[in-house]
């Protein structure tokens, strides 16, 4: 029985997310890139790498060796048998088709359906086996460290880059959370929230719509090409893309994909040797392109070429040991003050959105009615560190103290009210009050604190090899998002979405 909030579910295997160990054969050292602390080679304050992009019309000549020489993965096999499905209440034909890895048009034609919006509970559908295309390309587009907002992105200045390009984005703004917000701030914000590299977001925008360099692009509503009316404008388009990139990245590490399902219904088995960053991009482009255009997008002359023109060879930014083998969490404590009894309301779930690894836990303060109010209680720093960001209900706490949450361990707090919230730049000690729980920022139906961890920009799962350890309370999941427990010295506290005896916890 699911006793906690049910969000949009990732593939249930994400509950056992394994850590990634970056293995890049053509990565520059930290000294060459002047990467900040937390990268493979620690340095001082980061400075942007000096890489001269090639001129337009270049021909890419692959270097010797293969970047990210990943061992072939054992992927799930594509369904080879026809099946019959009985429609349930709440089903949609599109969701059913996606669930079975087949195109919507194929299901419609196989069942002679005239109106795909009119299906009824109990109706039997014939779901034919997919007819897969040839295996997708093994071309590596980016290293894993260029997908995440990690050490190699710490020194990148989005605003200065946009101004230098002089395109549509250099003067663009839109309303986000009732505030007029410029393009650079939107890109930085999405990158920060989802922990996706701003360089990659810029390359995607340029490849899809030329907004970075073209002052008057033809498309002005859907810069990422996802033409859904609920996702118009830069912030929503980038949020959709970043969430999908995260899903592709973290699910690939669990061997969770048997195929990519393209917009034209093509079923493409992925090459088992691609890295997670490349898999994320192949997954991102799947609902945007038909087969031939998808092959172009993920090939040498596609997104890779755009990135190469803008920033240089992506593997020159690669960071080795993005998440080192044997990583351990530094000492942390529960995010509230001594003597207080809080409710453990959310087990392992997405760090931000539904696509990131299950990196977060939720805690609700005592004494509040259900619903959204500003709590009288304080949430506290789980460890010593410096606050690098404090806005939109979010606090980012950098634990290594270098002032860059892209490096080493960082902790994200969400739903922290603006009143009394400590500003960016504040150095704190473990246990210091940093703000009051509320519903501010993200999506919430009740006052609580959402707590998530990253290492070098990678979401660290609460139910993986490095679980949360908060005052000795160890997190674990059940395979269902938001369900889970905290265990200490034989005592177990179970996550519930309400206040109950089973979820009460104190320091």
C-alpha positions, 0 to 999 in steps of 0.5 A, a space after each residue: 500500500 502506498 502510504 505517501 504522496 504519489 508524484 509522477 513516477 520514474 521507472 521503479 528501478 530508480 529507487 536503486 540508483 547506482 552511482 556513476 563513476 566518470 571514465 573519460 579517456 580524453 579528458 583534460 586535467 583539472 589544472 588545464 581547465 582550472 576547475 574549482 575544488 571538487 573536480 578530479 584535480 582541485 584548484 583555486 577559484 575557477 576561470 573559464 577554459 580558453 577554447 576557440 570554437 571552430 568556424 561555421 562549416 567545419 568538418 569534424 575529425 574524430 580524435 584518436 581513441 574513443 571518448 568515455 569507453 563504456 563497457 556495453 550495458 545489458 539492456 532490457 529486450 524489446 517486447 517480441 510478442 503481441 499482447 492484449 490490454 484491458 483499459 482501466 479508468 484514467 487510461 489514455 491511449 497515448 499513455 498505453 502506447 508509451 507504456 508498451 513501447 509502441 507508437 500511438 498511430 500503430 495502436 489506433 490502426 491495429 484496433 480500428 479506432 476512429 476517435 483516440 479520445 474515446 476509449 472506455 474502461 473494460 475495452 480490450 485493445 490489441 497491442 502488436 509487438 514493435 517492429 524495431 529499426 536498426 540499433 541507434 548510433 554509438 556516437 558519443 555526443 557529450 561526456 557525462 560531466 557536460 550534462 550535469 551542472 558540475 565542476 566544469 560549469 562553475 565558471 561559465 557566465 551565461 549573461 556574458 556569453 549571450 551578449 557576445 552572441 547578439 541573438 534573440 536571447 540577448 534581449 529576451 525576457 518573460 514573466 516567471 513567477 510573476 516577475 519579469 525575468 531575462 534569458 540569462 537568469 532563466 537559463 541559470 535558474 533551470 540549470 540550478 534547479 534541475 542541475 543541468 549544465 547551462 552550456 548544454 541548454 544553450 547548445 540545445 536552444 541554438 540547435 532547435 531555434 537559433 535563438 542564441 545567434 539569430 536576432 530574429 528567429 522564425 520560432 518565438 514560442 517554442 525554442 526547444 521545439 516541444 509544441 505543447 501549449 502548456 509549455 510555451 516560453 523559454 522557462 517552461 521549454 527549458 524545464 521540460 527539456 531539463 527534466 527529460 534529460 535528467 530522466 534519460 541520464 539517471 535511468 540509463 545508468 540502471 539499464 532501464 531502456 530497451 528502446 527509444 520511441 520516436 515521434 513517428 512511432 519508430 522504435 529504435 534500440 539504443 547502442 549499448 556502449 553509449 554513455 549516460 550523457 549521450 543517452 539523455 540526448 537521444 532520449 530528449 530528441 525522441 519525441 521531437 523528431 522522426 527517424 531520419 531527423 532524429 539520426 541527424 540530431 544525434 549524429 556528428 552534424 547535429 547537436 554535437 556540431 552546434 555545441 562544437 561551434 559554440 564551445 569547442 570539443 565537449 570532451 575537452 571539458 570532461 571531468 574524471 571521477 565525477 562521482 568517485 567509487 567509494 564516495 561517503 557522505 560527510 556528517 549531517 544532522 536532521 534539518 531542525 532544532 534539538 527537542 522538536 518532533 517533526 513528521 517524516 512525510 516523504 521518502 526517496 523521491 525526485 531531487 527536482 521534478 520527476 526526472 532526477 534521481 530519487 535524491 530527496 526526503 521531506 519533513 514537515 514541522 510540528 503544530 501546523 494544520 494541514 495545508 500551506 502556512 508559514 511555519 513558526 519553526 525553523 529549518 536548520 543547516 544540516 552541516 557547516 557550509 556557505 549558502 550560494 543561492 537563496 531565492 524562489 523558496 530555494 536554498 543551496 548550501 555548499 558544504 566544502 565552503 569554496 562558494 561553488 555548489 557545483 563542486 563537491 557536496 551540496 544540499 538543496 532545501 526547497 519550500 523555504 519562505 522568503 521571510 527570515 530566509 538567510 541570504 546568499 553568501 552567509 556562512 553557517 554552522 550545523 544547526 543554525 536556523 536558515 529559514 522557515 518551512 512553507 509552500 514557497 517554490 516548486 509544487 507543494 500541497 502542504 508546509 514542509 521542507 524538501 531536502 536533497 543532495 548533490 555531489 559535483 552536480 550529480 543527484 545522489 539517491 536517498 535509497 542508493 549506495 550512499 543513503 542519507 545519514 542524518 544524526 545516524 538516521 539512514 534512509 531507505 526506499 521501497 521501490 515506490 516514489 515517496 515511500 521509504 523509511 529512516 532507520 537508527 539503532 533498530 528503530 524505524 520511522 516510516 514516511 507518511 503524507 500526514 502526521 501520524 505515530 509512524 512518522 514522528 522523528 526528533 534529533 
